[in-house]
Amino acid sequence: MPSKQINSVLERNNVKVLGTGTQPILFAHGYGCDQNMWRFVYPEFTKDYKVILFDHVGAGHSDHNSYSREKYDDLLGYAADILEICEELDLKDVILVAHSVSSMIAALAANLEPSRFAKLVMIGPSARYINDKDYVGGFNKEDIDDLMEALDSNYLGWSTNMAPAIMGNPEKPELGEELTNSFCQTNPEIAKHFARVTFLSDNRKDIKKVVVPTLVLQCSQDIIAPVAVGQYIHDNLQNSELQILNATGHCPNLSAPEETTLAIKKYLASTTS
């Protein structure tokens, strides 16, 4: 019976374990993506680490039948999945590398089980996307309302228009096309629900509770998570380092994998006891 449970968790999230090292490094993808978005980054870690890749439920080759609107009506549902993967694989001293909304999922997971994690790496994180008094999130409430309306009325059209803008780097149109295809391959109903959960989330209180050492990687230009957002995360995350990348757009793991990988490696080397 236990082995069946283990298989169900690993199959649910399409978990892959690679590498020849012992310390686990777990890569968590962002909205509208899957583990394939790490393909230029994770190979650089397979020699020294145990690399774990997975798809959030509803993304990639995860078990879409496991999707529950009730469970995933909050980012805590995704955080619970990460902790279940860690438990089933008996992962300790985990380095969790998270992109975009998964950065807040990582924060929630680390707050639930801080002893499980050695370090966090947040790429393009945002504690709240909507501006609030003195807080700059990058979007007005009206912007998000319009975004949700566009998602509900024409998800594929929204994806075609929005994905290249999110990716940035117009000189590399193939990257925008890849993100568009990734968005369009996602179940529209799941994608619309995940977008609502993502863009209406507010994790400002949660990041203040994180005790795990964290690297915040911020692109120099990013329409989803402006520099002010990365600075806010750093200022409110008690044991963090902030690095502004030369990279632009919201997906440096695809557009600038060498710079992204180097920044992660330097941080891990400088903080190894």
C-alpha positions as CSV (number, residue, x, y, z in Angstrom):
1,M,0.0,0.0,0.0
2,P,2.7,2.6,0.8
3,S,4.5,2.1,-2.6
4,K,1.2,2.8,-4.3
5,Q,0.9,6.1,-2.4
6,I,4.5,7.0,-3.3
7,N,3.8,6.4,-7.0
8,S,0.6,8.4,-6.9
9,V,2.4,11.5,-5.5
10,L,5.3,11.2,-8.0
11,E,3.0,10.5,-10.9
12,R,0.6,13.3,-9.9
13,N,3.3,15.9,-10.3
14,N,5.3,14.1,-13.0
15,V,8.4,14.1,-10.8
16,K,11.8,13.5,-12.4
17,V,14.9,12.8,-10.3
18,L,18.3,13.3,-12.0
19,G,21.9,14.0,-11.1
20,T,24.8,12.3,-9.3
21,G,25.0,14.6,-6.2
22,T,23.4,14.1,-2.8
23,Q,22.0,17.5,-1.8
24,P,18.6,17.9,-3.4
25,I,17.8,21.0,-5.6
26,L,14.2,21.2,-6.5
27,F,13.0,23.4,-9.4
28,A,9.5,24.9,-9.3
29,H,8.1,26.5,-12.5
30,G,5.8,29.5,-12.9
31,Y,2.3,30.1,-14.2
32,G,1.5,28.7,-17.6
33,C,4.7,26.7,-17.7
34,D,6.0,23.3,-16.8
35,Q,9.4,21.7,-15.8
36,N,10.6,22.0,-19.4
37,M,11.2,25.7,-18.7
38,W,14.2,24.7,-16.7
39,R,15.9,22.7,-19.4
40,F,18.7,25.3,-19.9
41,V,19.4,25.6,-16.2
42,Y,19.1,22.3,-14.4
43,P,21.8,20.4,-16.4
44,E,24.4,22.7,-14.8
45,F,23.5,21.2,-11.4
46,T,23.3,17.5,-12.2
47,K,27.0,16.9,-11.4
48,D,26.9,18.3,-7.9
49,Y,23.3,17.9,-6.8
50,K,20.3,15.6,-6.8
51,V,18.0,17.5,-9.3
52,I,14.2,17.2,-8.9
53,L,11.9,18.5,-11.5
54,F,8.1,18.4,-11.4
55,D,4.9,19.9,-12.9
56,H,2.3,21.7,-10.7
57,V,-1.0,19.9,-10.9
58,G,-2.8,21.1,-14.0
59,A,0.5,21.8,-15.8
60,G,2.6,19.8,-18.2
61,H,2.3,16.1,-17.8
62,S,0.9,16.2,-14.3
63,D,-2.3,14.3,-13.5
64,H,-4.9,16.8,-14.5
65,N,-7.6,14.6,-12.8
66,S,-6.0,15.5,-9.5
67,Y,-6.9,19.1,-9.9
68,S,-9.4,20.4,-7.4
69,R,-10.7,24.0,-7.4
70,E,-11.1,23.7,-3.7
71,K,-7.6,22.6,-2.9
72,Y,-5.9,25.0,-5.4
73,D,-8.1,28.0,-4.6
74,D,-5.1,29.2,-2.6
75,L,-1.3,28.9,-3.2
76,L,-1.1,26.7,0.0
77,G,-2.5,23.8,-2.1
78,Y,0.6,24.0,-4.3
79,A,2.9,24.4,-1.3
80,A,1.4,21.2,0.2
81,D,2.2,19.3,-3.0
82,I,5.9,20.4,-2.8
83,L,6.1,19.2,0.8
84,E,4.5,15.9,-0.2
85,I,7.1,15.4,-2.9
86,C,9.8,16.2,-0.4
87,E,8.4,13.7,2.1
88,E,7.9,10.9,-0.4
89,L,11.5,11.3,-1.7
90,D,12.8,11.8,1.8
91,L,14.4,15.0,0.8
92,K,16.3,17.0,3.5
93,D,18.5,20.1,3.3
94,V,16.6,21.1,0.1
95,I,17.5,24.0,-2.1
96,L,14.3,25.2,-3.7
97,V,14.6,27.2,-6.9
98,A,11.3,28.9,-7.7
99,H,10.2,31.0,-10.6
100,S,7.5,33.7,-10.5
101,V,4.4,32.7,-8.5
102,S,6.2,29.6,-7.3
103,S,8.4,31.9,-5.3
104,M,5.5,32.6,-3.0
105,I,4.6,28.9,-3.1
106,A,8.1,28.3,-1.9
107,A,7.8,30.8,0.9
108,L,4.6,29.1,2.1
109,A,6.2,25.7,2.0
110,A,9.3,27.0,3.8
111,N,7.1,28.5,6.5
112,L,5.2,25.3,7.0
113,E,8.4,23.2,7.3
114,P,11.4,25.5,7.6
115,S,13.7,22.6,8.7
116,R,13.2,20.9,5.4
117,F,14.9,23.6,3.4
118,A,18.5,24.8,3.3
119,K,18.0,27.7,0.9
120,L,15.5,29.3,-1.4
121,V,16.1,31.0,-4.7
122,M,13.3,33.3,-5.9
123,I,13.3,34.3,-9.6
124,G,11.0,37.2,-10.4
125,P,9.0,37.0,-7.2
126,S,6.0,39.2,-6.3
127,A,4.4,39.3,-2.9
128,R,1.4,41.1,-4.3
129,Y,0.7,42.1,-7.9
130,I,-1.8,44.9,-7.2
131,N,-0.6,48.3,-6.0
132,D,-1.7,49.1,-2.4
133,K,-1.2,52.5,-0.9
134,D,2.6,52.8,-0.6
135,Y,3.2,49.4,-2.0
136,V,4.1,49.1,-5.7
137,G,3.1,45.8,-7.2
138,G,3.1,46.9,-10.8
139,F,-0.7,46.7,-11.5
140,N,-3.7,48.8,-10.6
141,K,-6.8,46.9,-9.5
142,E,-8.4,47.9,-12.8
143,D,-5.5,46.3,-14.7
144,I,-6.1,43.0,-13.0
145,D,-9.9,43.2,-13.4
146,D,-9.3,43.7,-17.2
147,L,-6.8,40.9,-17.3
148,M,-9.3,38.5,-15.6
149,E,-12.1,39.6,-18.0
150,A,-9.8,39.0,-21.0
151,L,-8.9,35.5,-19.6
152,D,-12.5,34.6,-19.1
153,S,-13.7,35.8,-22.5
154,N,-10.9,34.5,-24.7
155,Y,-8.1,32.6,-23.0
156,L,-6.3,31.6,-26.2
157,G,-6.4,35.2,-27.5
158,W,-5.1,36.5,-24.2
159,S,-2.3,33.9,-24.2
160,T,-1.2,34.9,-27.8
161,N,-1.1,38.6,-26.8
162,M,0.2,38.3,-23.3
163,A,2.9,35.6,-23.4
164,P,5.4,37.5,-25.7
165,A,5.0,40.6,-23.5
166,I,5.7,38.6,-20.4
167,M,8.7,36.9,-22.0
168,G,10.1,40.2,-23.3
169,N,13.2,39.9,-25.4
170,P,11.5,40.7,-28.7
171,E,14.8,40.1,-30.5
172,K,14.2,36.4,-29.6
173,P,10.7,35.9,-30.9
174,E,11.0,32.1,-30.6
175,L,11.0,32.5,-26.8
176,G,7.7,34.4,-26.9
177,E,6.3,31.7,-29.2
178,E,7.4,29.0,-26.8
179,L,5.7,30.7,-23.9
180,T,2.5,31.2,-26.0
181,N,2.4,27.5,-26.9
182,S,2.9,26.6,-23.2
183,F,0.0,28.8,-22.2
184,C,-2.2,27.5,-25.0
185,Q,-1.5,23.8,-24.1
186,T,-2.7,24.4,-20.6
187,N,-6.3,23.4,-19.8
188,P,-8.1,26.8,-20.1
189,E,-10.3,26.3,-17.1
190,I,-7.3,25.4,-14.9
191,A,-5.2,28.2,-16.3
192,K,-8.0,30.8,-15.7
193,H,-8.4,29.6,-12.1
194,F,-4.6,29.6,-11.4
195,A,-4.3,33.1,-12.9
196,R,-7.0,34.4,-10.6
197,V,-5.4,32.8,-7.6
198,T,-2.0,34.1,-8.6
199,F,-2.9,37.7,-9.5
200,L,-5.2,38.2,-6.5
201,S,-2.8,36.7,-4.0
202,D,-1.2,38.8,-1.2
203,N,1.7,37.1,0.5
204,R,3.3,40.2,2.1
205,K,2.8,38.8,5.6
206,D,4.1,35.4,4.6
207,I,7.5,36.6,3.3
208,K,8.1,38.3,6.6
209,K,7.9,34.9,8.3
210,V,10.5,33.2,6.1
211,V,13.6,32.2,8.0
212,V,15.3,30.1,5.3
213,P,18.2,32.0,3.6
214,T,17.0,33.3,0.3
215,L,18.5,34.7,-3.0
216,V,16.1,37.1,-4.8
217,L,16.9,37.3,-8.5
218,Q,15.3,40.3,-10.2
219,C,15.4,41.1,-13.9
220,S,16.4,44.7,-14.8
221,Q,13.2,45.1,-16.7
222,D,10.1,43.0,-16.0
223,I,6.5,44.0,-16.7
224,I,5.2,41.3,-14.2
225,A,7.5,42.0,-11.3
226,P,9.2,45.4,-11.5
227,V,12.4,46.1,-9.7
228,A,10.5,47.8,-6.9
229,V,8.8,44.5,-6.2
230,G,12.1,42.6,-5.9
231,Q,13.5,45.3,-3.6
232,Y,10.4,45.0,-1.4
233,I,10.8,41.2,-1.2
234,H,14.5,41.7,-0.2
235,D,13.6,44.4,2.4
236,N,11.0,42.3,4.0
237,L,12.7,38.9,3.9
238,Q,15.0,38.8,6.9
239,N,17.8,36.6,5.5
240,S,18.0,37.5,1.9
241,E,20.3,38.7,-0.8
242,L,19.1,40.7,-3.9
243,Q,20.7,40.5,-7.3
244,I,19.5,42.5,-10.2
245,L,20.2,40.6,-13.4
246,N,21.2,42.3,-16.7
247,A,18.5,40.0,-18.2
248,T,15.1,41.5,-19.1
249,G,11.6,40.0,-19.2
250,H,10.0,37.7,-16.7
251,C,11.7,34.4,-17.7
252,P,15.5,34.6,-17.4
253,N,15.6,30.8,-17.0
254,L,14.8,30.8,-20.8
255,S,16.1,34.1,-22.0
256,A,19.3,34.3,-20.0
257,P,20.0,30.9,-18.6
258,E,23.8,31.4,-18.3
259,E,23.5,34.5,-16.2
260,T,20.7,32.9,-14.1
261,T,22.7,29.8,-13.5
262,L,25.9,31.7,-12.6
263,A,24.0,33.8,-10.1
264,I,22.5,30.7,-8.4
265,K,25.8,28.9,-8.3
266,K,27.7,32.0,-6.9
267,Y,25.1,32.3,-4.1
268,L,25.2,28.7,-3.2
269,A,29.0,28.7,-3.1
270,S,29.1,31.9,-1.0
271,T,26.6,30.7,1.6
272,T,27.9,27.1,2.0
273,S,29.1,26.6,5.5
